[in-house]
Amino acid sequence: MEARAALITGGSSGIGLAIARALGQDGYRLTVSARRPEKLHPAAELLRDEDLDIEAVPGNMAEEDHIKGLVERHRERFGRLDVLVNSAGVGIGGPIAQAETKKLDMQLDVNLRAVYLTTRECLPMLKKAGAEHGKALVVNMASIAGKYGQGWLAAYSATKFGVVGLTQALHKEHAADGIQATALCPGFVNTAMTDWVEDVPKEQMIQPEDIAEAVRYLLRTSPACIVPELQFIRAGASM
């Protein structure tokens, strides 16, 4: 069988990078993408230094043309897609009454619209992989804030609730095509996105590698085993 391939957005750091490393170690050829080339290319070189097969494609997930270009680059390089990880995201805190429309739109575009568009563009390759081996996988990075609405993170929560719903709908549309879809819903993870958190030390947060191991678990279950979502609760935290 031809070596399998994965595409990971938000792959220059944090959760996306941890998932990329885990999949690469397991033999997947990888396309990783992120908005900032100055972060993406060093991360890709780090993975290449570990003898992983990497295609690095900078792109702004708020731009449809960038998304289409990313998927086409992956198709040209690897010709197949077995795993799609929609990990790119942005969170901007603040009360609803003071929200700037520009910042609201940014979160809607990156956290939800991009997940929809990237998945849409990848479906032909995912369906082909699903027909081949019965288990193409889409992993959508949601959040515990997508299960329990969080004050001062209203827009972020709304987008992540949307990701959970989109994941459920994707399963209903394409399970018969051999495509499984899972929403990952973690609490605070030790990444740059949680640098603003002052009352929880980084070592007490969920680690990016915890999320990567969950993706490995999803890939090791049988095609008959559907996991619609996984929640990750930090020890000692209340929901």
N, C-alpha and C positions, 0 to 999 in steps of 0.2 A: 504494500500500500504506500502511496506517495506520502511523504512526511506532511503532517497536518500543520495548519497555519492559524494564527490568531491576530486580531487587530485590537489594539488598546488605545483609547483616547485618554488624555490626561496622564500620559505615561512617563513624564519626565521626573516625577517625584512621588512621594507618599504612597497611597494605595495603588495607583496605576503602575508605578515602577515596581512595587513588590509583586504584583500579579504578573507583570511582564517577566520578571526574573524567574518566578516559579514555573511559568509555562515554558520559558526557554530551557530551563533545567530539565523539564520533562519532554523535551524534544520538539516543541513547537517552533516553527519559524514565525518571526514576529514583525509586525508593523506597529510602531509606537508613534503617537502624535501628541503635540502640545502646542500651545499658542506661542511660547517664547523660544525661538531657536537657540538663544544663548543658554537656556537650561536644558533643552531637549538634546542637543548634539553631545554635550558632555555625558549626559545620562546614557545615551545610545553607545558612546565609546566605552563607557564603563561595562555595559553588557557585552559588547564585542570582546572586551578584554577577558571576559569569562567564557569565551568561545561560543557565544550565542549568535544566531543568524538574525540580524536586525536590519530593518528598513525604517529610517527616521523621517517623518514627514511633518514639518511645522504647519500649523493651521489654526485659524480662529473658528471655533465651533459655532460662533454666532453668524457665520457667513455660509450660505448654502453652497456656493461655488467651491469653497475650501473643503467642505464635507465631500462633495462629489469628486474633487480632485484627490482627496485622501483615499477614498475607496478605489478609485481607478489606479492609483499608484500601487496599492496593495494587490489588485488584480493583475496588473502588469508584472509585478515582481514574483508573486507566488502562485497565482492562477486558481486559488481555492481559498475558502474561509470556513473553518470549523468552529471557531470561538470568536465572538464579538464581545468586548468589554467596554461599555459606555461609562467611563470613569471621570471624564472631564466635568468639572463643576465649579461653581462660585457661590459664596455665601456672604451676604451683606446685612449686618444687623441694624436695628433701629426700630422705633415705633411706627406703626402704620400711618399715623397722622403726619409724620415728618418724612415719609418716603419720597425720594426723588424718582420721577418716572423713568429717567435714564437707567437708574440702578435696578428698578423693578424689571424693565425690559431686558437688561443684561442677564438677570437670573432666569427669567422665562426662556430666553433664547438659548443659553448655554445648558441649563439644567434639564429642560424639558423638550423644547423644540429640536435641539440638536440630537437628542436621544432618538426622537421620532425619525428625523431625516436620515441619520446614520443607519438606523435599522432598516428603513425603507430601501436605501441604496444597497445595503448588504444582502437583502433577502434572496436575490437570485443565487448567489454563491452559497448562502446558508442552506437553501433548499436542495441544492445539488449535493452538499455534504450530508444533509439529513437523509437523502435518498440512498447515499452510498453506505452509511454506517449507522443510521438511525438515531444519532445523538449530536446534532449541531447545537451549540449552546450560546444563548445571549444572556450576558450578565449585566444588569443595569444597577448602577450605584445609586441607591436611594439614601435613606437616613432614618434613624429613629424619629426624627422630626417629621418624616413622612407617614408615621403611624400615630403620633401624638403631637398635635399642633403646639408649636413653641412661641410664646410671646417674645417680641423683639426679633423674631426670625420669621415673620409671617409670610413674606414672599418666598423665602427659602423653603419653609414648610409646605407651602402650596405647591411649589414645583415638585417636591419630593413625593407628596401625595399623588401628584399626577404621574410620576414615574412608576409608582406602585400600580396604579390603574392601567397604565400603558402596558406594563409587563403582563398583567393578567389578561388583557385583551389580546396581546401578541400570542400568548399560549393558546387561547381559544381559536384564533385564526390559523395557527400554523403547527399545532401539535401533530396533526396528521401528516405533516411534511417532515417529521423527524426533527423538529426544532423545539428545544426546551428553552424556557425563559425564567430567570430567577431575579428577583429584586433583593439586593443586599441592603439591610437597614441597620447600620451601626450607630452607636452613641459616639461620644468623643473619641476620635482616633488621633494618635500621636503623629500629626502632620502639620505643615505650615498653616493650614486652615484653622487650626485650633490654638494658634499662638496667642490669641486674644483671651483665652481662658486663664484666669488667674488663680482660681480656687481648687484646681485639679492638677497636680504635678504630672508631667508628661509620662513618667514611668508608671503612673497609675491609670493611664488611658489604655484603651484597646490599641494594639500594635498593628501596623500595616500588614505584617506577616500573618496575623490572625485572619485577616480578610483573604489573603492569598491562599492560605490553607483551605479556606472554605470553597474557593473556586476549584482547587484540586479535588476536594470531596465531591463536588457536583459532577466533575468529569469522570469520577470513578464509580458512580452509581449506574445502574442498568438503565436502558432506554425506557423501561416500564416505570421507573421511579421519577415522579415529578415533584420538584421542590419549588413551589411558587415564590417563596420568600424566606429569607433568614434574618432574624433579628439578633443583634449583638449588644448586650447590655453590660456596661462597665460594672465591675464588682463594687457593691456598696451604693450604686446609684438607684434612685427611684425613677419609675417610668412616668 
